[in-house]
Amino acid sequence: MSTDEHSPLLPHHNASSPLSQSMFSLVKAEGEPTWLASFNYFIFGTYLNVLLIFVPLSIIAHHLNWDAALRFSFSFLAIVPLAKLLGEATEQMSAKLGQTLAGLLNASFGNAVEIIVGISALMQGELRIVQTSMLGSILSNILLVLGCSFLAAGFKREESEFQVTAAQASSSLMTLACITLVIPAAYRSTQSVSSSESGLLVISRGTAVVLLLVYCAYLYFQLKSHAHLYQATNKQESEPQKMSVIAASVALLSVTVITAFCADYLVSSIEETAKRYAIPKAFIGLILLPIVANAAEHVTSVWMAMKNQMELTITICVGSSIQIATFVVPLLVIIGWIAGHELTLFFANFETIILFVSVILVNTLIQDGKSNYMEGLMLVSLYFVISLAFWVS
């Protein structure tokens, strides 16, 4: 039987038809989305973008000097969709540029909100907010996000498995980063306050350089020399690209700039909000800010766990904490060094102990390469107790 071009059994494509013109306006011949399709997906791809209305409200509230609670709330809610858009743009660029560049992109922009909030607080002299927000990001990833992911996976299946060698390598590096934060606290406890300040700066800045080098080695380990350890055991078909590389780059740059302004407004309202409404600044920095900054990662990690992509879940949770501890925090110390702000790696004894016991619990739970809902409940419970402790501090 011949296949006539006008056969009713085959679709008849006419380049001049409205449908064809519509398709050509959205997708290029080579399959890469056009600018129109890219930004259509970027702006209307999720209902979470409804919260973008708080971006102009945040700007207006800041410049008209509205109540501190309104300024804080508007900026807080504005950063939620911006964090999701940053993650989306990074993911779309990563899908096209290959594994190595994807790793560099995720290193640079995976924790972009934390970096922006940290730099903004650093330049305003809010060193306490810098430290608590960084510590809070680490804790929220390894306790709250990982715990929720284990819980979600536990509801779907009795037990989930993941590559134990890669998980142990990541948790060991997290332990190293934790130890480097314990050392300044131990040094401070053995010295007088006046004589320890210069020593803390030397220890912190030297440690920051070492941690950045270790993080570069970790990227090489993860992306090149031992990349096979991080391959998912349960393969998923790659989704079609929704944005072109250029459009994703423009979107990434634009959202980063907007996020910087909203983060600046957020940080500037923290002091007044904390005083007026008797909210501990440590609670704001350690609990509220990290939850907003990691909103996109929270959703992605839980979703991947439910799809039995546990390697990816471990990478998102523990890997993001490693980025913060060995890349973001040292970077902020060096930026503070250059800008004349004496940011150190010295955390209060209470905070250091909390980080240390949290890392120990995570290491204990993932060392067998298996997870269940009970382990998730343990992690979330510890996070709740820590939140309660900082609320009353």
C-alpha positions as CSV (number, residue, x, y, z in Angstrom):
1,M,0.0,0.0,0.0
2,S,1.5,3.3,-1.0
3,T,1.6,6.2,1.4
4,D,0.1,9.1,-0.4
5,E,1.0,12.5,1.1
6,H,-2.7,13.3,1.3
7,S,-3.7,10.0,2.9
8,P,-6.2,10.5,5.8
9,L,-4.1,8.0,7.8
10,L,-1.2,10.4,7.9
11,P,-1.1,13.9,9.4
12,H,-1.0,16.5,6.6
13,H,1.5,19.3,7.4
14,N,1.1,22.6,5.7
15,A,3.8,25.2,6.6
16,S,1.3,27.9,6.0
17,S,-1.4,26.6,8.4
18,P,-1.9,28.4,11.6
19,L,-1.0,25.3,13.6
20,S,2.3,25.0,11.8
21,Q,3.1,28.7,12.2
22,S,2.3,28.5,15.9
23,M,4.6,25.5,16.3
24,F,7.4,27.2,14.3
25,S,7.1,30.3,16.5
26,L,7.7,28.2,19.6
27,V,10.3,25.7,18.6
28,K,13.2,26.2,16.2
29,A,14.0,23.7,13.5
30,E,16.8,22.1,15.4
31,G,14.5,21.5,18.4
32,E,15.8,24.2,20.7
33,P,13.1,26.4,22.2
34,T,12.8,30.0,21.0
35,W,12.9,33.1,23.2
36,L,9.1,33.2,23.2
37,A,8.8,29.6,24.3
38,S,11.6,29.9,26.8
39,F,10.2,32.9,28.7
40,N,6.6,31.6,28.3
41,Y,7.8,28.5,30.2
42,F,9.9,30.4,32.7
43,I,7.2,32.8,33.7
44,F,4.0,30.7,33.4
45,G,5.6,27.3,34.1
46,T,4.5,27.1,37.8
47,Y,1.8,28.4,40.0
48,L,4.4,29.4,42.5
49,N,5.2,32.4,40.2
50,V,2.0,34.0,41.5
51,L,4.1,35.1,44.5
52,L,6.2,37.3,42.1
53,I,3.6,40.0,42.9
54,F,5.5,40.4,46.2
55,V,8.7,41.6,44.3
56,P,7.2,45.1,43.4
57,L,5.5,45.1,46.8
58,S,8.8,44.6,48.5
59,I,10.4,47.5,46.5
60,I,7.5,49.8,47.3
61,A,7.4,48.9,51.0
62,H,11.1,49.5,51.3
63,H,11.2,52.9,49.6
64,L,8.0,54.1,51.3
65,N,9.3,52.8,54.7
66,W,6.3,50.8,55.6
67,D,6.0,48.8,58.8
68,A,9.0,46.6,59.4
69,A,6.8,43.5,59.5
70,L,5.4,44.3,56.0
71,R,8.8,45.0,54.6
72,F,10.2,41.7,56.0
73,S,7.2,39.7,55.0
74,F,7.0,41.0,51.4
75,S,10.8,40.5,50.9
76,F,10.5,37.1,52.5
77,L,7.7,36.0,50.2
78,A,9.3,37.5,47.1
79,I,12.5,35.4,47.5
80,V,10.5,32.1,47.5
81,P,9.6,32.2,43.7
82,L,12.9,33.9,42.9
83,A,14.7,30.9,44.5
84,K,12.7,28.5,42.4
85,L,13.4,30.5,39.2
86,L,17.1,30.5,39.9
87,G,17.0,26.7,40.2
88,E,15.0,26.4,37.1
89,A,17.3,28.6,35.0
90,T,20.3,26.7,36.3
91,E,18.7,23.3,35.5
92,Q,17.8,24.4,32.0
93,M,21.4,25.6,31.3
94,S,22.9,22.4,32.8
95,A,20.8,20.2,30.6
96,K,22.5,21.6,27.5
97,L,26.1,22.4,28.5
98,G,27.2,19.0,29.8
99,Q,28.1,17.5,33.1
100,T,31.3,19.5,33.9
101,L,29.8,22.9,33.2
102,A,26.6,21.8,34.9
103,G,28.6,21.1,38.0
104,L,30.3,24.5,37.9
105,L,26.9,26.2,37.3
106,N,25.4,24.4,40.3
107,A,28.4,25.4,42.4
108,S,27.9,29.0,41.4
109,F,24.2,29.4,41.4
110,G,22.8,26.4,43.4
111,N,23.2,28.4,46.5
112,A,22.9,31.8,44.9
113,V,20.2,33.0,47.3
114,E,22.4,32.1,50.3
115,I,25.4,33.9,48.7
116,I,23.3,37.0,47.9
117,V,21.7,37.2,51.4
118,G,25.1,36.5,53.0
119,I,26.9,39.3,51.0
120,S,24.1,41.7,51.7
121,A,24.2,41.1,55.4
122,L,28.0,41.2,55.4
123,M,28.1,44.6,53.7
124,Q,25.6,45.9,56.3
125,G,27.8,44.7,59.1
126,E,25.3,42.0,60.2
127,L,27.9,39.4,60.9
128,R,25.6,37.5,63.2
129,I,23.0,37.1,60.5
130,V,25.7,35.9,58.1
131,Q,26.8,33.2,60.4
132,T,23.4,32.0,61.5
133,S,21.9,32.0,58.0
134,M,24.9,29.9,56.7
135,L,24.6,27.5,59.7
136,G,20.8,27.4,59.2
137,S,21.2,26.5,55.5
138,I,23.5,23.6,56.4
139,L,21.1,22.3,59.1
140,S,18.0,22.7,57.0
141,N,19.5,20.7,54.2
142,I,20.9,17.8,56.2
143,L,18.0,17.6,58.7
144,L,14.8,19.1,57.4
145,V,15.1,18.5,53.7
146,L,16.8,15.1,53.9
147,G,14.4,14.1,56.7
148,C,11.4,15.0,54.7
149,S,12.8,13.2,51.7
150,F,13.3,10.0,53.7
151,L,9.8,10.4,55.0
152,A,8.3,10.9,51.6
153,A,10.2,7.9,50.2
154,G,9.1,5.8,53.2
155,F,5.5,6.4,52.4
156,K,6.0,5.0,48.9
157,R,8.2,2.0,49.7
158,E,9.4,0.1,52.8
159,E,13.0,0.8,52.2
160,S,15.1,2.9,49.7
161,E,18.6,2.2,48.7
162,F,21.4,4.5,47.4
163,Q,25.1,4.3,46.5
164,V,26.8,4.1,49.9
165,T,30.3,4.9,48.8
166,A,29.3,8.3,47.3
167,A,27.1,9.1,50.3
168,Q,30.0,8.3,52.7
169,A,32.4,10.4,50.7
170,S,30.0,13.3,50.9
171,S,29.2,12.9,54.6
172,S,33.0,12.6,55.3
173,L,33.6,15.9,53.6
174,M,30.7,17.4,55.6
175,T,32.4,16.1,58.8
176,L,35.7,17.7,57.8
177,A,33.9,21.1,57.2
178,C,32.2,20.7,60.6
179,I,35.6,20.0,62.3
180,T,37.1,23.2,60.8
181,L,34.3,25.1,62.5
182,V,34.9,23.4,65.8
183,I,38.6,24.3,65.8
184,P,38.1,28.1,66.0
185,A,35.6,27.6,68.9
186,A,38.2,25.3,70.7
187,Y,40.9,27.9,70.1
188,R,38.8,30.7,71.5
189,S,37.9,28.8,74.6
190,T,41.6,28.4,75.5
191,Q,42.6,32.1,74.9
192,S,41.5,35.4,76.4
193,V,39.0,37.3,74.4
194,S,41.3,40.2,73.6
195,S,44.3,38.0,72.5
196,S,42.2,35.6,70.5
197,E,40.7,38.0,68.0
198,S,43.8,38.3,65.7
199,G,44.4,34.6,66.0
200,L,40.8,33.8,65.0
201,L,41.2,36.0,61.9
202,V,44.4,34.1,60.8
203,I,42.8,30.7,61.5
204,S,39.6,31.6,59.7
205,R,41.2,33.1,56.6
206,G,43.7,30.3,56.3
207,T,41.0,27.7,56.8
208,A,38.8,29.5,54.2
209,V,41.5,29.1,51.5
210,V,42.1,25.4,52.4
211,L,38.3,24.7,52.2
212,L,38.0,26.3,48.8
213,L,40.8,24.1,47.5
214,V,39.2,21.0,49.1
215,Y,35.9,22.0,47.4
216,C,37.6,22.2,44.0
217,A,39.1,18.8,44.6
218,Y,35.6,17.5,45.6
219,L,34.1,18.9,42.3
220,Y,36.8,17.0,40.3
221,F,36.1,13.8,42.4
222,Q,32.4,14.1,41.8
223,L,32.4,15.1,38.2
224,K,35.5,13.5,36.7
225,S,37.6,11.0,38.6
226,H,34.8,9.1,40.4
227,A,31.8,10.3,38.5
228,H,30.5,6.7,38.3
229,L,29.8,6.7,42.0
230,Y,27.2,9.5,41.6
231,Q,25.3,7.8,38.8
232,A,21.7,7.0,39.7
233,T,20.9,3.3,40.0
234,N,17.3,4.0,38.8
235,K,17.6,5.7,35.4
236,Q,15.0,8.3,34.4
237,E,14.4,9.6,30.9
238,S,15.7,13.1,30.4
239,E,13.0,15.6,30.0
240,P,12.9,17.8,26.8
241,Q,14.6,21.1,27.1
242,K,12.2,23.9,27.9
243,M,14.5,26.9,27.5
244,S,17.4,27.8,25.2
245,V,20.8,28.3,26.7
246,I,20.9,32.1,25.9
247,A,17.4,32.7,27.3
248,A,18.2,30.7,30.5
249,S,21.4,32.7,30.9
250,V,19.6,36.0,30.6
251,A,16.9,34.8,33.0
252,L,19.5,33.6,35.4
253,L,21.3,37.0,35.4
254,S,18.0,39.0,35.7
255,V,16.7,36.9,38.6
256,T,20.0,37.1,40.4
257,V,19.9,40.9,40.2
258,I,16.3,41.1,41.4
259,T,17.1,38.6,44.2
260,A,20.0,40.8,45.3
261,F,17.7,43.8,45.8
262,C,15.0,41.8,47.7
263,A,17.7,40.2,49.9
264,D,19.0,43.6,50.7
265,Y,15.6,44.8,51.7
266,L,15.0,41.7,53.7
267,V,18.3,42.0,55.7
268,S,17.7,45.7,56.3
269,S,14.3,45.0,57.9
270,I,15.5,42.2,60.2
271,E,16.8,44.3,63.0
272,E,13.6,46.4,63.4
273,T,11.3,43.3,63.0
274,A,13.2,41.3,65.6
275,K,13.0,44.1,68.1
276,R,9.4,45.2,67.5
277,Y,7.9,41.7,67.5
278,A,10.3,40.0,70.0
279,I,11.6,37.5,67.4
280,P,15.1,36.2,68.2
281,K,17.5,37.3,65.4
282,A,19.2,33.9,65.7
283,F,15.8,32.2,64.9
284,I,15.3,34.4,61.9
285,G,18.8,33.7,60.6
286,L,18.9,30.0,61.4
287,I,15.4,28.9,60.6
288,L,13.4,31.4,58.5
289,L,16.0,32.6,56.0
290,P,17.3,29.1,55.1
291,I,13.8,27.7,54.6
292,V,13.1,30.5,52.0
293,A,16.5,30.2,50.3
294,N,16.3,26.4,50.0
295,A,12.6,26.4,49.0
296,A,13.3,25.1,45.5
297,E,15.7,22.4,46.7
298,H,13.2,21.3,49.3
299,V,10.6,20.5,46.7
300,T,13.0,18.9,44.2
301,S,14.6,16.7,46.8
302,V,11.3,15.3,48.2
303,W,10.0,14.8,44.6
304,M,13.1,12.9,43.6
305,A,12.9,10.7,46.7
306,M,9.3,9.8,45.9
307,K,10.5,8.8,42.4
308,N,13.2,6.5,44.1
309,Q,16.0,8.8,42.9
310,M,17.9,8.6,46.2
311,E,21.3,9.3,44.8
312,L,20.0,12.6,43.5
313,T,18.3,13.3,46.8
314,I,21.5,12.7,48.7
315,T,23.4,14.9,46.3
316,I,20.9,17.7,46.6
317,C,20.8,17.6,50.5
318,V,24.3,16.7,51.6
319,G,25.9,18.2,48.4
320,S,24.2,21.5,49.0
321,S,25.4,21.6,52.6
322,I,28.9,20.8,51.4
323,Q,28.7,23.7,49.0
324,I,27.7,26.1,51.8
325,A,30.3,24.8,54.3
326,T,33.3,24.5,51.9
327,F,32.4,27.1,49.3
328,V,29.9,29.8,50.4
329,V,31.2,30.3,54.0
330,P,34.9,30.5,53.0
331,L,33.9,32.8,50.1
332,L,32.2,35.1,52.5
333,V,35.2,35.1,54.9
334,I,37.4,36.1,52.0
335,I,35.0,38.8,50.7
336,G,34.8,40.1,54.2
337,W,38.6,40.1,54.4
338,I,38.8,42.2,51.1
339,A,36.0,44.5,52.2
340,G,37.3,45.1,55.7
341,H,34.7,43.1,57.6
342,E,36.2,40.8,60.1
343,L,34.1,37.7,59.5
344,T,35.5,34.6,61.2
345,L,34.6,30.9,61.4
346,F,34.1,31.2,65.1
347,F,30.6,30.1,66.1
348,A,29.2,30.1,69.6
349,N,29.7,26.9,71.5
350,F,26.0,26.1,71.4
351,E,25.8,26.4,67.6
352,T,29.0,24.4,67.1
353,I,27.7,21.6,69.3
354,I,24.4,21.6,67.4
355,L,26.2,21.3,64.0
356,F,28.5,18.6,65.2
357,V,25.7,16.3,66.6
358,S,23.6,16.9,63.5
359,V,26.4,15.8,61.2
360,I,27.0,12.7,63.5
361,L,23.4,11.7,63.2
362,V,23.3,12.1,59.4
363,N,26.5,10.1,59.1
364,T,25.1,7.3,61.3
365,L,21.9,7.1,59.2
366,I,23.3,7.0,55.7
367,Q,26.3,4.8,56.3
368,D,24.4,1.6,55.4
369,G,23.2,3.0,52.1
370,K,19.5,2.5,53.0
371,S,16.7,4.8,54.3
372,N,13.2,4.4,55.7
373,Y,10.5,6.7,57.2
374,M,11.8,6.2,60.7
375,E,15.2,7.7,59.8
376,G,13.4,10.6,58.2
377,L,11.4,11.1,61.4
378,M,14.6,11.2,63.5
379,L,16.1,14.0,61.3
380,V,13.0,16.1,61.3
381,S,12.5,15.7,65.0
382,L,16.1,16.9,65.7
383,Y,15.5,19.9,63.4
384,F,12.3,20.8,65.4
385,V,14.2,20.6,68.7
386,I,16.9,22.8,67.4
387,S,14.3,25.3,66.1
388,L,12.7,25.3,69.5
389,A,16.1,25.9,71.2
390,F,16.8,29.0,69.0
391,W,13.3,30.4,69.5
392,V,13.9,30.7,73.2
393,S,17.5,31.7,72.9
